[in-house]
Amino acid sequence: MLSERLSLALSGGDLTLPATGRIAVFAPRAGADLSMLPQDRVQIITAFRPDHDAFATAGYACARQPEGAFTAALVCLPRAKAQGRALLAQACAAVTPGALVIVDGQKTDGIESMLRDLRGQGVQPAVLSKAHGKILWFAAQSMPADWHPRGPQPMADGFVTAEGVFSADGIDPASRLLADSLPEKLGTHVVDLGAGWGYLAARILARDNVRSLDLVEADHSALECARRNVTDPRAQFHWADATTWRPATAVDAVVMNPPFHSGRAADPDLGRAFIAAAATMLTPQGRLWMVANRHLPYEATLAQHFAEVVELAGDNRFKILAAARPLSKSRARR
Ligand SMILES: C[S@@+](CC[C@H](N)C(=O)[O-])C[C@H]1O[C@@H](n2cnc3c(N)ncnc32)[C@H](O)[C@@H]1O
């Protein structure tokens, strides 16, 4: 874990933080313990709304992009390699020349491959291994141009996506199955929860009878892609946590392919929280349409929040679930 490695590196005396100046911490996950850093000098930099909100609530200064000068940076390595490189390039560019850059990650998140990549760039970082991961530190140097964030890029099918966003290489087959299974009439006000780069939203807006669509997405990079993929004026974009966001008025339909991972671990609780949130958003006649991996046990949660639940379609990998008549106790939470 980050906190164990960082504490050990700092207490062992090998890693020394600069005595003054701001410290940029890139992409820490909610719950990460940063108490060994001086909080009043830390700026959290994250594009993921639930992480942003958790650190802001804990009193940290938070931003989506580094702002101002820093005398040190800590990068918490994400799973996607291109995204990790982009964060590292950003960190090296954000600190004063030659300042301290620290990278922490689990083996499963690719810290060893990052170490090899850094060595390939002529960087010889100090390395401490512990708790199935490594912490590396070195003096900042500029990273190759192709490591820097590239922002939204075109891919096949005419959409744009960016490094690290869900299904960046193409249309997700589960989302395609859901889009193919949706009825022609969804209602006039629809919400796409966890909208990603906007595939489902684009398919929903192919219906003339939809007057307004809210795209709710936690990953700011994905939402930026969605803004380019969905230029229809009926769309509104919300950088928000779907489990806490609420529409101004109750809606006719919620459509979603909910996330089922927190970091590397499968986490059906996230999908369950999406279902509970969807139930609060709907009118009494409103409906939820969702896709899930066949093995994920969402039916019991659906039954807790809706009077009617049916499996509409599916195959051996995915199931399309439709739920109607949200229970008043769930709607009352609005
Ligand atoms: C399985 S993907 C589906 C993406 C998109 N609807 C599609 O069909 O391609 C789930 C999406 O939920 C987003 N997400 C994860 N946690 C979230 C949260 N708490 N609030 C909002 N979006 C979240 C992820 O970033 C991801 O884009």
Ligand as a Chemical Component Dictionary entry (heavy atoms), coordinates in Angstrom:
data_LIG
# 
_chem_comp.id                   LIG 
_chem_comp.type                 NON-POLYMER 
_chem_comp.pdbx_formal_charge   0 
_chem_comp.three_letter_code    LIG 
# 
loop_
_chem_comp_atom.comp_id 
_chem_comp_atom.atom_id 
_chem_comp_atom.alt_atom_id 
_chem_comp_atom.type_symbol 
_chem_comp_atom.charge 
_chem_comp_atom.model_Cartn_x 
_chem_comp_atom.model_Cartn_y 
_chem_comp_atom.model_Cartn_z 
_chem_comp_atom.pdbx_ordinal 
LIG C1  C1  C 0  -18.891 0.127 -17.769 1  
LIG S1  S1  S 1  -18.484 1.815 -18.097 2  
LIG C2  C2  C 0  -19.763 2.289 -19.249 3  
LIG C3  C3  C 0  -19.400 3.525 -20.031 4  
LIG C4  C4  C 0  -20.380 3.941 -21.130 5  
LIG N1  N1  N 0  -21.738 4.044 -20.671 6  
LIG C5  C5  C 0  -20.301 3.008 -22.304 7  
LIG O1  O1  O 0  -21.284 2.376 -22.557 8  
LIG O2  O2  O -1 -19.276 2.937 -22.960 9  
LIG C6  C6  C 0  -18.916 2.602 -16.589 10 
LIG C7  C7  C 0  -18.591 4.086 -16.524 11 
LIG O3  O3  O 0  -18.934 4.546 -15.224 12 
LIG C8  C8  C 0  -17.966 5.520 -14.817 13 
LIG N2  N2  N 0  -18.009 5.603 -13.357 14 
LIG C9  C9  C 0  -17.367 4.833 -12.424 15 
LIG N3  N3  N 0  -17.715 5.215 -11.190 16 
LIG C10 C10 C 0  -18.586 6.248 -11.342 17 
LIG C11 C11 C 0  -19.306 7.061 -10.425 18 
LIG N4  N4  N 0  -19.213 6.876 -9.111  19 
LIG N5  N5  N 0  -20.107 8.023 -10.932 20 
LIG C12 C12 C 0  -20.229 8.210 -12.268 21 
LIG N6  N6  N 0  -19.577 7.477 -13.173 22 
LIG C13 C13 C 0  -18.768 6.496 -12.718 23 
LIG C14 C14 C 0  -16.666 5.001 -15.380 24 
LIG O4  O4  O 0  -15.714 6.039 -15.493 25 
LIG C15 C15 C 0  -17.119 4.444 -16.735 26 
LIG O5  O5  O 0  -17.033 5.424 -17.733 27 
# 
loop_
_chem_comp_bond.comp_id 
_chem_comp_bond.atom_id_1 
_chem_comp_bond.atom_id_2 
_chem_comp_bond.value_order 
_chem_comp_bond.pdbx_ordinal 
LIG C1  S1  SING 1  
LIG S1  C2  SING 2  
LIG S1  C6  SING 3  
LIG C2  C3  SING 4  
LIG C3  C4  SING 5  
LIG C4  N1  SING 6  
LIG C4  C5  SING 7  
LIG C5  O1  DOUB 8  
LIG C5  O2  SING 9  
LIG C6  C7  SING 10 
LIG C7  O3  SING 11 
LIG C7  C15 SING 12 
LIG O3  C8  SING 13 
LIG C8  N2  SING 14 
LIG C8  C14 SING 15 
LIG N2  C9  SING 16 
LIG N2  C13 SING 17 
LIG C9  N3  DOUB 18 
LIG N3  C10 SING 19 
LIG C10 C11 SING 20 
LIG C10 C13 DOUB 21 
LIG C11 N4  SING 22 
LIG C11 N5  DOUB 23 
LIG N5  C12 SING 24 
LIG C12 N6  DOUB 25 
LIG N6  C13 SING 26 
LIG C14 O4  SING 27 
LIG C14 C15 SING 28 
LIG C15 O5  SING 29 
# 
